[in-house]
Amino acid sequence: MDLNLNESQLILRRAAREFLAAECAPSMVKAMESDPRGYPEELWQRIVQMGWPGIVIPEEFGGNEVGFIDLLVVLQEMGRAALPGPFFSTAVLSGLAIMEGGSAEQQRALLPRICSGELLMSLALGEPGVDFGLDHLGTTAVARNGRHSISGTKVFVPDAHVAQILLCVASAARSAKGPGGLSAFLVKTASTGVTVSPLETNLRDKQFEVVFANVRAETGDALGGVGAARGWLERALDKAMLARCAEMIGAGRKALEMSVEYAKVRVQFGKPIGTLQAIQHHCANLATCVETAELMTYRAGWMVEQGLACRRDILRAKAWTNEACKRAAALAHQIHGGMGFTREYDLYLYTGRMTSYAQLLGGTGWCYEQIADDIGLVKPG
Amino acid sequence: MDFIDPRAEFRREVGEWLDRELTDELREEFAREITYLRVPMAWSPEVLEFNRRLGAKGWIGLHWPTKYGGGGRTLRDQLVVVEELARRYAKIVSSQSLHVTSILLAHGTEELKMEVIPRVATGEIEISLGYTEPNAGSDVANIQMRAVEKDDHYVVSGEKIFNTMAHWASYHWLLARTDPTAQPKHRGLTMFLVDLKTPGITVRPIQTIDDSRTNLVHYDEVKVPKSRVVGQKNRGFYVAMDALGQERLFVFSPYFYRTLFNDIVQYMKKARRNGRALAEDPIVRHALAELDVKIAVSDLLYERVIWAIENGKPVISDVSMFKMFMTETGQELVRRTLDLIGLAGLLRPESRHAVVDGLVAMGQNATIFHTFAGGASELMRNLIAIRGYGLPGD
């Protein structure tokens, strides 16, 4: 057992932290909240120069694939800097999906363009009334004369305003559910019948509703073939859940550091509030939340990297990171008081991600349902 | 980074042996008498014999040097034995002696070590911890029990409380005041290893609400030879603090709670209540999923402490976090499960209507002391904040 990052992971972390400290200042992140695109194009270009879009993609496709823990290390730094932009939707969500599910031909066609930064993509999965996962989806792809007609409404599609291609998850027919029934179609956002409209979120992140109205797709547009997506989508989404956890603990680490620092310097009643046990206990609880979420995330990440079966470990990691980060965010605000409640101060950048991301890619209730099934609490019938 | 259990092979060996040696009667007695760190009025001969068999196997003191009867192996190996026992609701009944021996190895005289440690390793003797006093609980530095130097011995008078195991132990691990004027106060304490048969010592039972026993130990001008001092005079506080981390690993086990959790899940899978299968009740499902997660978190905090000890890292904050989290999770497991089970959860093991062998019912009272014994949760949080994150102490 060894809980330390290795030498190259430490170098990677340092490089990421230095890069983001220089390129992703809190003032810029705040300015981007009201920006229509949501990130500066120059920043994306510099991220491309860093080679990050190809971080899950092997060299043969133009990427510079790193181990799964290395990916978590980079994402943790991005969470720490509250980095805006299409990295997660393109490099993580779409990159992992294509790696898991794409045919060799599809991988050759798409992955090099992701690595070069010219292709932005996103995943159209969630629907109104369906939080996460692959069950209960209502979007259909009806086959007719060797072609497919996709209809349905997707929500919480990140960065759909800049993505050229959306990966739309649909079932073969309205009644089809269960193994074998799902496809993921590569749909150009500019296709006839695709309507993208923004969703207004607390976080001011770029989330969209995407309506597909009889959108035409070819059989060759189905990633990995028609009707065969469930298995690899599950694997890709499992990894994406941990990727999200890594961002959350990055934000959590930042909130923890800010809170401890604030407790040391904020003077009330003639002494730093950090001398008060009530505040010390808030800090201890906050530290416990962040440290444990980090342990759970990296342990599951290590299992992924080792190729071990770890579905329950991933579910535990996401559920725990959700709950720990929500509590940690509340504690960080309690320690900061009024100062942390202003938009001038930076704390909300991190606590906002800690709480909002807890709902995305597997909310706690959803994770608990899966865990309950996994420990054998099987619903009769 | 890796999370490989390097003990898998030894774990299998210990598990197989225990499955053979733990008879139904022993299992039943352990589950009834010692789960949740309880101590019975008296041990049965069978339990004591089992403890000696563990000793004969070499599994008590695996991590101590062979010259004192230890196994010359690692702390991890010793913990495997503790864990596999906990997984079966059992334990090394002389477990406080494990804590004491770790300190004795670092600070004891050769003579004391040779006298005591080999007998601990055979599983014959227990050593009772004598820290707490009526006015010195979390505030260990406030110990008042007096030890006055006189010729070749000390004269000790005063009272210790909550000295679990003192009614069975052979020795008393006593922290007493040798300098009443010392400032700060913790610099006036000295550690002794006292033979509990020494004239002037009285052990009186205290019944606790978990149907368990602890003790009050009274010293009336007891003559303790100077050869019984562990470490230097007036340095006892530092001696005592040396192994507090390890102690918490030996007593609060995520393995016990994982087994208990699994047994609860087995019950919930089949049980019906108010005309409905509990397994399909979302409240039950979510509660058990959350508890599954928290036990997994406890387990990682536990593993982190072992890793830190092995790598010579400071552990005080990590150990505090583990102890606090594990014990609070244990309480939560019992509290919430009682609610899910309903009325039957109140029935004790001896009731023919008991569910989960009455173990959850037992936990109702038995988990109460875990969050203040061996370092109160409040103190654990202070240590995380002050030692782990550099917040100002007082």
Interface residues (C-beta under 8 A of the other chain):
Chain A: M1 D2 L3 N4 L5 N6 Q9 I69 V260 A263 K264 P272 G274 T275 Q277 I279 Q280 H281 C283 A284 N285 A287 T288 E291 T292 L295 M296 Y298 R299 W302 M303 D313 R316 A319 W320 E323 G365 C367 Y368 E369 I371 A372 I375 G376 L377 V378 K379 P380
Chain B: M1 D2 F3 I4 D5 P6 V265 M268 K269 A277 L278 A279 E280 P282 V284 R285 H286 L288 A289 E290 D292 V293 K294 A296 V297 L300 L301 E303 R304 I306 W307 M321 M324 F325 E378 M380 R381 N382 I384 A385 I386 G388 Y389 G390 L391 P392 D394
